[in-house]
Each structure stands twice: as C-alpha cells, then as structure tokens.
Amino acid sequence: MSCLRHSFRPLVTQALVLSLATGFNWLEAMGTPLTAGSDREGRGRDAASRDPLAIPPEIKAGIRILLIDDERTLRESCASVLQMDGFSVTLAGRGGEAIELIKQRRFDIMLVDLYMSQVSGLDLLKAALDANHDMIVVVMTGNPSVSSSIEALRAGAWDYLPKPFSATHLQVLIGRASHAVMVNREASELRQQVLEQRTTGGSFSLIGISPLFRKAVELARKVAPTDASVFISGESGTGKEVFAQFIHEHSRRTKKVMVPINCAALPAPLLESEMFGHRKGAFTGADRDKPGLLETANGGTLFLDELTEMPLGLQAKLLRVIQDGVVRRVGSESTDAQVDVRFISATNRDPQEAVDSGVLRGDLYYRLRVVPISLPPLRKRQEDIPLLANHFLNYYWHRHRQMPGRCPRLSDESIAFLRSRPWRGNVRELQNVIEHAAVLLEPDQVVQPGDIPLYDESDAGGNGPANPVPGNPVRSVDAGEPYHMAKDRVVAHFEKDYLVALIARANNNMSKAARLAGVDRTTLYRLMEKHQLVRASSEDDGG
C-alpha cells in the first residue's frame, strides 16, 4: 500500500489541474474510464465476480454509503462506480449537510475528503463515529502525507485513500469495507441472540445458607472482579451456569456478553466451526465468512460447559487461543482475529479423573483451573431446600398465573416431604417440580405433600438409592485388570443397563427420560448412540 501511495504523489497536482481546467473526469484522465461498458471496468467487474469473497447483490443493496467531497466531479464519478456495483450511495458536498445526514440516517460506510471547507474531514470523522461507532470511515485526500494518515487512523478512520485513485482501486477498497460490514453485522446478530437467551429473574439468584454453598458463593464473589480463569465442577443441576453468570455479572466485563457453549451438544466439526468461525468455502455450505463465538465473546466471557466432552484435537486448538489470544477460523491459513476473552469452564465429572484417563488435556485443564469452585449437590444442602422451594414457587406463580398477592404457600408437611427427597437432579429437578406444581395450584392454596408431583416414585420413601434393575446384579470386578480398564468396563455396563431401564421406565419418551435422569436430551441421545441402543418411537415424545 505504501508503494502505491508514493506512486500517486507526483500525479496529484496534474490530476487536479486537469479536473479544474477542463472539467474532465480526472479519474478518467488517470487511465481508468468510469463510463458504463468500458473495457477496464468490465475487467474489474469480471475479477470481482470471480472473487470468492465477492459480496452478494442483495447484501450490497443493503449497504448504505455516504460520500462527502466538495469537488462535484469526483463525487459524481465515485457515486457512478459504486451505484453500478449495486451499492446505495448518498452524496454531500458541504460539511454541514453531511452532519445533518449523519444525524438523520444510519450509514455503514463513509468516504470523506480530509480537507473540506467549513468543516474538516477529521471533524466529520468524529461526528460519524459518535453517531454510529460501527461505521467504517475511509478518509480521502489529495495531499497525502505520513502525518495526516497517522492522524486520521488514530482518530478512528478504517483506511486512508490518497487521490487520485482508479475505479478499480475504489471498488476493491469498498469491497473490503463491505465485507467488514457483513462480518460486523453477523457478530452483532450473534451477540443479540446470546443476550436474548440469557435468562433473567429469580431462577438465576444464588440462594442458600448452607456452609458448603456459601463457601462457593464467597469464592465466586472474590474471583469475579479479576480476569482469572475459573473451573466449576459439580453434579448436573447444581447451578454451574448460574455461577458462571454470577461471576460474569460481577466482573469488569459485565457490559460485554457472556457466551455459553455446550461442548457435549455438538459434533466435533460443528463445534469447531461454532467456536472458531469459518472462511467461505471451508466446507460444503460455507457460503460466506462467519465469525465464531470466540470472536463474539471478545471483551467478555466464554462459558465452556461440559468441557470434558470436547474432542482432544479441539482442546489443542483452544489452548493456543488461551495462550496468545489468536483465533484462526476453519479453512483459514492466517490469523483472523486477536481476542481478549475470560474463560469459565464447567464439568459434571471429576476433572482430575478426566485428565488421568486422557479425556481432558492436562495442560488445558491447568490453564483453565486457575480458581476451582466445587458446587455441593442439593442433598448436602438440606437447609436450603425450603428457601429454594419458596423462591421457585413465588417466581413461577407470578410468571405463569400473574396473580400478585395470591401465591400458594408450602405447609410444614410439604417442606418436610421435599427435604426427604434425594434430588438426584439437584436444584434443576426441584425447580422443575415446583414449576409443575405452580401451574396446577389454586390461589392462596396451602400446599400439601400430595400436591407435589413425583417424577420418580421410588424417591417418595426416603433418601435411599433407586431400586436396582431386576436381573442386573452388580458386575463382578477382576482385580487382575488395570484400574482404568476395569473401571471403564464396569461404567460401560452400568451406562447401558441404566439406559435400558430408564427408557423402559419412561415408555420411550425421551423428554421424560431426560428429566428422570437429570440430564439434557442431547446427552441422552449421545449415550444411546455410544452403546448402540435404538428406542421404539413414541408419539408423546416432546421438548
């Protein structure tokens, strides 16, 4: 670019004299005619059509360009080129007119002459970025210099365009800027989707008085203002994502988004594309560049749920991002982005055991486990059950019934009954049970044990384990086997037996089976595929 700029400098005065003295289009005088049907323009347009990063016509039509220059010939020539390319172009010849347009309308790209009369190009640059900080501003000048280019770029200009320039040069520059607009729009849409998915209200409160729980809360509160990576472990349903949200909302990054990724919910190729993004043509269906969730989370927090389910190859790629912040999209041969992200990870299994068994890379684990937080299961938080149950009842009553002041209340007998349950699904199971009850209860009703739904009838009698599956005695253990091999074999048998009994108990309804097991349906399907189990279809299977 620097060589190109230097080559233009001796021609600046000549081009301006031609323009002022004869009225000819000075871009044409530089050897690049701007008339329709010219051979050079045709070659430029053909080259653009072969460009794998070419902007689709429907996208071009939606990109709004503001072109500001007090030289009418230049304005109209540039507008002609860009309009023939399919862009929506608005012209302004005076600084005051441009400022009014910036205030009234939203533009994606602005080309502005640096040395305008009345209002300078730098003042217009500042006004444009104040009105829309995402606007791409290109500064043009007939008197290029190193100092003016540095000043413009420091003020927020996206690029610097010395005059005179060819039509092809203009097309290429606006093509690059339009591509950046597309990427920014995609990232904004992703951020908005994540923001909309963030649950608000009572279900995200950290409620509890038990010593184990308060210890975890205090640790989360202390680590939140720092940028240290946090590793949260606990059984399914103990509130790992709630803690991650709490840490993010009490951090310096709270104005940015927290992006959650469930590493168990997606197959490896799709998970890589979602996390790192991809280049156009990287795989079938990749018809455009797409930023990944790592780029979406830039400046914020990335929550890696079920980290131990991430494939080892992807773990190695993630480690590179953690070490130097470099993101390389799928199909790219160069660095695509530099990100600043805080990592919060979670798993429902013993992370050290996952490292020992080779499921989780040790170097990745120790990078992410700067501050470990262990969440206790609900059965070890007996004193918190009344607080949580009353909280969920009040929250879901107002959410579903919208009758303020007439919320049912839990009797002492129902509280004792809730405390007697084992809650294998932990807080999530209690939350679902109370929401179910809230939908069915009457205003001002005193809730008795019989009004509380049971998802697992075997839980009603107390805290003991669920009844074993008939005909499936405890598997024998061969002490002659290596520890990990014996453990994997017994666990595999247990998983298969458990799944068979679970699906039978749920009458092949996968939603019900997932609730009984306290896991999501994706995990259930993955386990069934792992053990080559096929369920019979069920008409009442639903989300």
N, C-alpha and C positions, 0 to 999 in steps of 0.2 A: 504493500500500500504506500509506503514512504517513497519508493522509486516512482510510482505512478504519479504521486502528488508533485514531486520535483519536476517531472516531465511536463506538467501543465503550466508551471510558473512562467516560463518565457512567453507563453501564448495568451496570458490573461489580458494584457493591455491590448494586444492585437484584436482579440475577440470582442472586447468591449467597444473599441473604436469602430469595428465593423457594424456592431449592433446599433450604435448611436448614429453613425454617419449615414448608413444606407437603409436601415430598417430591416435588413435581412435577419432571418433567424440565425443567431450566432452559433447555435448547436449544429445547424446545417453547415455553417462555414467551417466547423471543425472536422467535417468529413463524415457526419452521421446524419443523413436526412431524416426528418421526422414525419414526412408525408406518408399517407397510407399507401401500401403496395411497394414501398422501397425495398430494394434487394437486401440492404443491410438490416433493415428492421425485420424483414422476413426471416433472414438467417438467425437473428436474435430470438425471434418468437419460436422458430423451429427448435433452437437449442433449449429454450425454456421448456418446450413440450417434452423434450427427451430427458429433462432433469428429473431424477427420481424424487426430488423434494419439491417439485412443482406444486403450486397452490391450486386446488380445485376451483373452477369458476364460481361456484356458489359461495365458497369461502371468500374469494376476492370481492364479490359484490357486497359482502357484509363488512369489509374493512374500510373504515372511513379515514380519509387522508385530508389534512389541512395544509395547503401550500401558501406560504407567505413570502412575498418578494415585491419590492416596489418597482421592479422592472417588468412591464406588461408582457413584452415579447417572451421573456424567459418563463413567466408564469403560465402563459397560454401554451407554449411549446411543451413544457413538462406535463401540464394537465392533459394535453392531447395524447401523449405517450401513455400515461397512466390510465386514462379512460379507455383507450383502445385495448389495454391489457385487462380491462374489466373492473377496475377499482372505482370507488365512489370518491370524487375529488371536489373539495371546496376551495375557492381562491380568495385571497385577501391581499390588497395592495398597500394597506396602511396598518400601522401597529394598533391604533385604537380600534379599528374594525376587527382585527384579529382577536383582541382581548374580549370584545363583546361576543364573538363567535365561540371562543373557548368557554365563556361563562354559560352560554345558552345551550351548547351542544357538546356531546361527548365524541372525541376523536381518538382513533387508535394510533395514528402516525402523524407527525407534524414535520414538515420541511420548512425551515425558516432561514432567511438571509441574516447573517451576523450583523451587518452594518445597515440597519434600517434607519430611515429618518424618523424623528419624533420619539419613537420607542425602539430601543435597541433589541437586537436579536436575543441577547442574554436575558433581558427583562421579560421578553415573550417566553423564553425557555422556562424561566422561573414561574411565570403565571400559568403556563401549561401544566407543569408538574404539580403545582399547588392545587389545580383543579382536578387533575387525574394523575396520580403518581405512577400509574401503569402505562401512561402514554410514552411511545417511542418518539424521541425528538432527534432529528438529523439537522445539523447546522451547516448551512452553505455559506461560502464566502469567495469573493473574487480577489481577496488579498490574503492568501493563506500564509500562516506563519506557525512556527512551533509554539510560541507563547499563546497565540489565540486558540490553537487547537487544544492545548492543555487546559486553558481557562474554560473552554466550552465543555470538555469532557468532565472536568471537576464539578461543573455546575449541574451535571446530570444528563448531558447530551449522550445519545446512544452511539452516534457516529458523526464524523466530520467530513463534509464533501466540498473539495476545492472546485472553483469554477475556472475554466469551462470544463464540462464533463459530457460524455457521449450519451446517447439514448440508451445504449446497452448497459453502460455503467449505472445509469439511473435505474434501469429495470432490475439489474442484479441486486443493487442495494435495497430497493423496495421489496424485492422478493425475499431477501434475508430478513428484513424488518417484519414482513407479513408472516413469515414462518415463526418468528419470535412471538408475534401477537397470538398465533394459534396455540403455541406451547403455553403461553401465559393464561390464555382462556381455559385450556384444559386443566391446568394446575388449579385455577380458581374454582372451576366446577368440582374438582375432586375435594378441595378444601370445604366447599359449601356442603357437599354430600356428607363429609365426615362430621361437620358441625351439626347438620340436621339429625345425624344418627346418634349424637351424644344425648344420653338420657339425662333428664333434669328432674328435680323434685326430690321427694322423700326417699325413693328407693336408692339414692346414691349417698345417703348420710352414713357416717361412721358411728354407729350406735352400739354401745356396750360399756359395761363397768367391770367385767371380769379382768383379773390381773394380767392374764396372758394377752388378752385383746388390747388392753390399754398400753401394754409394753410395745406392741406392734404399732399402735397409733402414734405413740410418742416418738418412736424411731422414724416413722414416716414423716412426722412433723419436723424433726430435726434435719433430715436429709433433703427435704423438699426445696429449700432455698438455694441449694447447691446444684451443680451440674453433674454430680456423681451418678454413675450407673447404678440401678437398683435391681436386685433379683428377688422376686417374690415367689415363695413356694407355699403350697397348701392344697388340700383336697379340693375336688370340684365343688363349686358352690360356696366357697368360703369368702369370696369377695375380692379376688385378686385384681380384677379390672377396676373395681371400685377404689381400691387402694391406689392403683396407678393413676386414676383420675384425680384423687385427692392430692397426690404428690404433685401432679402437673398443675393443678389449680392453685397450689400454694408455692409455686416456683416463680422464677423470674421470667419464665416462658409462657405464662398464663395467657398473654394476649395472642399467642400463636396457638395453632391447633394441636391436639394430641391425636395421632393416627394409630388406630389399633389394627394389628394383623394377626389373624388366627393361623398359625403355621400348620395346623392339622387339617384345615378346611379345604386346602387347595393342593392339587398335584404339583410336583416339583417344577415342571416347565412354566405353569401358570403362576405359581408363587414367585418365581424369579422375575417374570415379566411384571407382575403387580408391584414387587418391591423395587426393582431397579429400572423399570420402564423399558422401552424398546425403540429401535430405529425402524423406519419404514423399510419393509421388505425383509425384516429379520426372520419372519416365518410366515406361513400361509395366513392371510387375514390381517397382517400388519400393514394396513394401507396408509399409515401416516405415523409420524413420530409421536410417542406418548411418554410423558414424564411418569416416573414411578412414585410410589408412596414415600420413598426416602426423600425425594425432591419436594413432595407435598409437605412433608414434615419439617422442612428446612427452617431452622429458628425455633422449632417446637420440640415435641416429644414423640418418639416412636415406641409403641407398646407391642412387644413381641409375645403374644400369648401362645402357650404350648410350644415353647422354643425347642424342647427335646424332640419334637416331631419334624423339625426342619432337616432336609437331606444334608449329608455331610459336605457335599460339593458346594451347596449354597451357603453353608456355615463358613467355609473358607472365603467365599466372596464377601460375605458380610464382615468378616474380620478385617478385611482391607479397608472397608468404609470406616469402621470404628477406629482404626489406626491413623488414617490420614484424611478422612472425610471425602475421599474421591469416589464418585459414582460413575460407573461405565454401564450404559444401557445394553440390553441384549441386542446383538448384531452390530455393536459399535466397536471401532478399532482405536478409539481415543477416549480421553476423559470428557465426559459430557457435563458434569456438574461437580461443584465443591459444596458440600453441605455441612451444616452445623446442627447436629441432632443430639438430643439426650435420649438414651436408651433405658427403657424399663422392660424387664423380661419376667416371664412367669411360667411355671410348670406345676402340674398336679402330681408329679412323681419326685422321688428323691434325686436332686440334681447330681450329687456326688456319685450316686449309684449309676446314673446315666453316663457320667464321664468314665467310670470304671468299666462299664460294659461296652464302651466305644460308640454309644449312641450320640453323645454330645462331645464336641471337641473341647479338650481341657483348656487350650489357650483362649478359646472364645468364652468359655464359662468364667474363667478368672478375670477376663476383661469386663464382662458384664456384671459380675458379682462383686462390685466394689462395696456395696452395702446390701447384705442379705436380710430379708424380712420373712419370717415364718408365721403364717396365719393359723391359728388353732381351729380345729373342727368345732362345730356347734355343740357336740356332745360334751366338750370340755369347757363350754361357756353356759352352763345351766342358768346362772343368774341373769344372763342376757336375754333368754327366751321370752319372758314377759314383756320386756321393753321392745323387742323387735316385733312381737306379735301385735301389740297395741299400736305401734307405729305403722305397720303394714295395713292393719285394719282401718285406721283413720285415713291413711293415704288412698287406699283403693276404694273405700266408701265414697269419698269425695270425687274421686276420678270417675267412677262408674255410675254412681247414683246421684251425685250432685244435690244432696240434701243436707246442708250445713246445720249443725246443732242436733241432728237426729241419728248420730252414728251409734251402732250397736256397741255393747261393751262385753268384755270377756269375764265370765264368772270365775271364782276361785277354783271351782272344779275343772273348768276348761283349761285354766293356766296349769294346774297340776297335771292334767292329761297331756298337754303339749310338752311339759318338761319330762314326761315319761317316755316320749318317743325317741328313737335312736337318731333320727335325722341323718340318714346316710347321704342325702343330697345337700346337707348343711343349710346355710341361710337361704339359698335359692329354693330349696324344697319347702321350707317354712313360708317363704314369700308366696310361692305358688298356691300352697294350701290356704293361706289367709285370703288371697285374692279370690280364689274359688268360693270361699265362704262369703266374702263381702258381696259377691254378685247375687247370692241367694238369700241372704239375711233380710229381715224386715227392719224398718226404722225403730230405734230405741230398744231393739231386742236384746235380751240378756243371753249371751251365747253359752250353750251347754256343750259338753263333750260330744253328744250325739249330733250337734250341728256342724261339727268339723269333719270335712271329707277325709277319707283314708285312701291314699294311693297304694299303700302296701298293707294289706290286712294283717300280715304277720307282725307288723310293728305294734299293733294295739296292745299286746300283752306286756310289753316292757322293753328293756334295753338289750335283750339278748340278740344274737345274730339271727339272720333269716334262716328258715328251715333249710337243711341241705337238700339237694336234688335227689329224689329217690333213685336208687340204683347206681349212684355215682359216689362210691366211697372215696375217702381221701387217698390220693395217689401215693403209692409207695415211693420212697426215696432211696436211691442207690448211692451210698456214701463213697463208693469207688469212683463215681463220676467227678469231674472237676466241678467246683461250686457253681460257676456261671452256667455251665452246660446243664447241670441238674436243675438249677432254678428256672432257666428258660423253658425246659421241657415241662416242668410242673405248671408254670404260669400259662404256657400254651394250652395244656389240657384244661386248666381252670377256666381260661377265657372261652374256650369252645363250649365246655359244659354249661358255663354261666349263660352264654348267649342262647344256646338251645332252650334252656329253661326259661330265660327272660322272654324270648319271642313267643314261646308257647303260652306263658302266663298273660302276655299282652294280646293274645289272639291275633298275632301277626300285625298288630297296629304299631308301626314304628314310632309314632309320636308318643304313644303311651309307654312303649318300651324305654324310650329315651328318658321320659320323666321318672319311671321306676328306677332306672339305673343312675339317674342324676348326671347324665352326660347329654351332649347335643347329638342330633341325628347323624350329622356328618361323621362323628367319631364312631357311632354305632355301625354305620354302613362300611366304614373303613375296616373295622374289626371283623365284620362278617365277610368282607372280601378277602381279608388276610387268612381266614380259616375256611374259605371256600364254602360258605353257607349260603343257601338260597332260601328266601322266605316265600311262603304262599302269598298271593295278592290278597289285599284286604280293602273293601270298599270304603271303610270308615277311617282309613289312614289319612291323617291331615297334618297341617302345620301346627 
